[in-house]
Amino acid sequence: MALLSTVLFSVAIRLLIFYISPRFTPMNLSQHTKTLLSTINDASGKTLKRSMDLGALIEIAKQHSLQDQLDDLAFSSKFIDKSFDLMQRIGKDGNGYEKLSQEFSGQIQKAQGLIKQFLDRTDAMTKAHFTGNYLEMNTLTMQNLMQLFHDLGWYKNYQIDQRN
């Protein structure tokens, strides 16, 4: 019970700080990235939820020659997004759930490590935004992270479509 209270207090404090502190202003996105995000959002049926953060990752990759890392992150994200859906469908007692769950956890750790590589090359405000929204371990950040993975999965779909 004490742990639950601590977690709830932590989430409440973060939300309070979010609403009383200056809003995060995303990095300036190039026109190319804005157009790319619009194209991806249209292809997804307008389901992107973290498009500005996806745009920030694309910009960081472009500015610091991290395209290979962005490609790896997009691949892992698509796997995570699809695996999560499958795990929900088959349930904990489903055939192969345990193995899929282990791979899912490993891919999340890999993806978070890749995000940290991007943050090593960015400004303090962007780093604080991504850390607070995606890298802390609580329910809210996990939900945010899954939304970012969803968007990165659509970025991967876009890349696949461009190859064909």
C-alpha positions in Angstrom: 0.0 0.0 0.0 2.9 2.4 0.8 4.4 1.7 -2.6 1.2 2.5 -4.4 0.8 5.7 -2.4 4.3 6.7 -3.3 3.8 6.0 -7.0 0.5 7.9 -7.0 2.1 10.8 -5.2 5.0 10.8 -7.8 2.6 10.9 -10.7 0.5 13.6 -9.1 3.6 15.8 -8.5 4.7 15.3 -12.1 1.3 16.3 -13.4 1.3 19.4 -11.2 4.7 20.4 -12.3 3.7 19.9 -15.9 0.7 22.2 -15.6 2.5 25.0 -13.6 5.8 25.0 -15.4 6.5 26.4 -18.8 5.4 24.0 -21.5 8.0 22.0 -23.4 8.5 23.7 -26.7 9.6 21.1 -29.2 12.7 21.7 -31.3 12.2 23.5 -34.5 11.3 20.9 -37.2 12.5 21.3 -40.7 9.9 21.6 -43.4 11.0 18.2 -44.7 10.3 16.6 -41.3 6.9 18.4 -41.0 5.9 17.1 -44.4 7.1 13.6 -43.5 5.1 13.7 -40.3 2.0 14.8 -42.2 2.5 12.0 -44.7 2.9 9.4 -42.0 0.0 10.7 -40.0 -2.2 10.4 -43.1 -1.0 6.9 -43.8 -1.8 5.9 -40.2 -5.4 7.1 -40.5 -4.4 10.1 -38.4 -3.6 7.9 -35.3 -0.2 9.4 -34.4 -0.2 10.5 -30.8 3.4 11.6 -30.3 4.2 13.1 -33.7 6.2 16.1 -32.4 8.4 13.8 -30.4 8.7 11.5 -33.4 9.7 14.6 -35.4 12.3 15.5 -32.8 13.9 12.1 -33.1 13.9 12.4 -36.9 15.6 15.8 -36.6 18.2 14.6 -34.1 19.0 11.7 -36.3 19.4 14.0 -39.3 21.5 16.5 -37.5 23.8 14.0 -35.8 24.1 11.2 -38.4 22.0 8.8 -36.4 19.9 7.4 -39.1 21.0 3.8 -38.5 20.0 4.2 -34.8 16.7 5.7 -35.8 16.1 2.7 -38.2 16.9 0.3 -35.3 14.6 2.2 -33.0 11.8 2.1 -35.6 12.3 -1.6 -36.1 12.2 -2.4 -32.4 9.2 -0.1 -31.9 7.2 -1.8 -34.6 8.0 -5.2 -33.0 7.0 -3.9 -29.5 3.8 -2.4 -30.8 2.7 -5.6 -32.7 3.9 -7.9 -29.8 1.9 -5.9 -27.3 -1.2 -6.4 -29.3 -0.6 -10.1 -29.7 0.2 -10.5 -26.0 -3.1 -8.9 -25.2 -5.0 -11.2 -27.6 -3.5 -14.5 -26.5 -3.4 -13.7 -22.8 -0.9 -14.8 -20.2 -1.9 -18.4 -20.5 -1.6 -18.4 -24.3 0.9 -20.5 -26.2 4.2 -18.7 -26.5 3.3 -15.8 -24.3 6.3 -16.3 -21.9 8.8 -16.3 -24.8 7.1 -13.3 -26.4 7.0 -11.4 -23.1 10.8 -11.9 -22.6 11.5 -10.7 -26.2 9.1 -7.8 -25.6 11.0 -6.7 -22.5 14.3 -7.0 -24.1 13.2 -4.9 -27.1 11.9 -2.2 -24.7 15.2 -2.0 -23.0 17.0 -1.8 -26.3 14.6 0.9 -27.5 15.1 3.0 -24.4 18.9 2.6 -24.8 18.6 4.0 -28.3 16.5 6.9 -27.2 19.2 7.7 -24.6 21.7 7.8 -27.4 19.6 10.5 -29.1 19.3 12.4 -25.9 23.1 12.5 -25.4 23.2 14.8 -28.5 20.4 17.2 -27.7 19.7 20.2 -25.5 18.8 20.0 -21.8 15.1 20.8 -22.3 14.6 18.1 -24.9 16.5 15.7 -22.8 14.4 16.5 -19.7 11.2 16.2 -21.8 12.1 12.8 -23.2 13.4 11.5 -19.9 10.3 12.6 -17.9 7.9 11.3 -20.5 9.5 8.1 -21.7 12.4 6.8 -19.6 11.1 7.0 -16.0 9.5 3.8 -14.8 5.9 4.4 -14.0 2.5 3.7 -15.5 2.2 7.1 -17.2 5.6 7.0 -18.9 5.0 3.4 -20.0 1.8 4.5 -21.6 3.6 7.4 -23.3 6.4 5.1 -24.4 3.9 2.7 -26.0 2.3 5.7 -27.9 5.8 6.7 -29.1 6.5 3.1 -30.2 3.2 3.1 -32.1 4.2 6.3 -34.0 7.7 4.9 -34.6 6.1 1.8 -36.0 4.3 3.9 -38.5 7.6 5.6 -39.4 8.9 2.1 -40.1 5.9 1.4 -42.3 6.6 4.6 -44.3 10.2 3.5 -44.8 9.1 0.1 -46.0 6.6 1.7 -48.4 9.4 3.9 -49.8 11.5 0.9 -50.7 8.8 -0.7 -52.7 
